[in-house]
Amino acid sequence: MGDRSKREVRKAEIGRKFEAAKSKERYDNVVRCRSCGETQHKVPIMVEMGRFVFCSECITAAYSVVEERKAGR
């Protein structure tokens, strides 16, 4: 026969872990920027292009690089 006190401790630990997991916020579909990997919850604007998603910060950075190259011609 098993030790009852160990079973009770394990049941209590499993119960605590289960309650902690239930209380956390869950995001089933997390959208991430294709370039930097930031989630939709950290960046205010996400833009979808084809099957890819980019954040507004990466689009702004890419735009500035293109403008610098045009000016350097």
C-alpha positions as CSV (number, residue, x, y, z in Angstrom):
1,M,0.0,0.0,0.0
2,G,1.1,3.5,-0.8
3,D,1.7,6.2,1.7
4,R,-1.4,8.3,2.0
5,S,0.3,11.5,3.0
6,K,2.4,11.5,-0.2
7,R,-0.7,11.1,-2.3
8,E,-2.4,13.9,-0.6
9,V,0.6,16.2,-1.1
10,R,0.7,15.3,-4.8
11,K,-3.1,15.9,-5.2
12,A,-2.7,19.3,-3.6
13,E,0.2,20.2,-5.8
14,I,-1.6,19.2,-8.9
15,G,-4.7,21.2,-7.8
16,R,-2.5,24.4,-7.2
17,K,-0.9,24.0,-10.7
18,F,-4.3,23.5,-12.3
19,E,-5.7,26.7,-10.6
20,A,-2.6,28.7,-11.6
21,A,-3.0,27.6,-15.2
22,K,-6.6,28.5,-15.3
23,S,-6.0,32.0,-13.9
24,K,-3.4,32.9,-16.5
25,E,-4.6,34.7,-19.6
26,R,-4.5,32.5,-22.7
27,Y,-4.1,33.6,-26.3
28,D,-4.9,30.7,-28.6
29,N,-3.9,32.5,-31.8
30,V,-0.9,34.6,-31.2
31,V,0.0,36.8,-34.2
32,R,3.7,37.7,-34.5
33,C,5.6,40.0,-36.7
34,R,7.5,38.1,-39.4
35,S,10.5,40.3,-39.1
36,C,11.0,41.1,-35.4
37,G,8.8,38.5,-33.7
38,E,6.8,40.9,-31.5
39,T,3.3,39.8,-30.6
40,Q,0.1,41.6,-31.5
41,H,-0.3,42.5,-27.8
42,K,3.0,44.5,-27.7
43,V,2.7,46.4,-31.0
44,P,-0.3,48.7,-31.7
45,I,-0.6,48.0,-35.5
46,M,-0.1,44.8,-37.4
47,V,-0.3,44.7,-41.2
48,E,-1.0,41.6,-43.2
49,M,0.7,41.3,-46.6
50,G,-0.1,38.1,-48.4
51,R,0.3,35.3,-45.8
52,F,2.8,37.4,-43.8
53,V,2.2,39.8,-40.9
54,F,4.5,42.8,-40.1
55,C,4.3,45.3,-37.3
56,S,4.2,49.0,-38.0
57,E,7.6,49.6,-36.5
58,C,9.3,47.2,-39.0
59,I,7.4,48.7,-41.9
60,T,8.6,52.1,-40.9
61,A,12.2,50.9,-40.6
62,A,12.0,49.3,-44.0
63,Y,10.5,52.4,-45.5
64,S,13.4,54.5,-44.1
65,V,16.0,52.1,-45.6
66,V,14.3,52.3,-49.0
67,E,14.2,56.2,-48.9
68,E,17.9,56.3,-47.9
69,R,18.8,54.1,-50.9
70,K,16.7,56.3,-53.3
71,A,18.5,59.4,-52.0
72,G,21.9,57.8,-52.4
73,R,21.5,57.1,-56.1
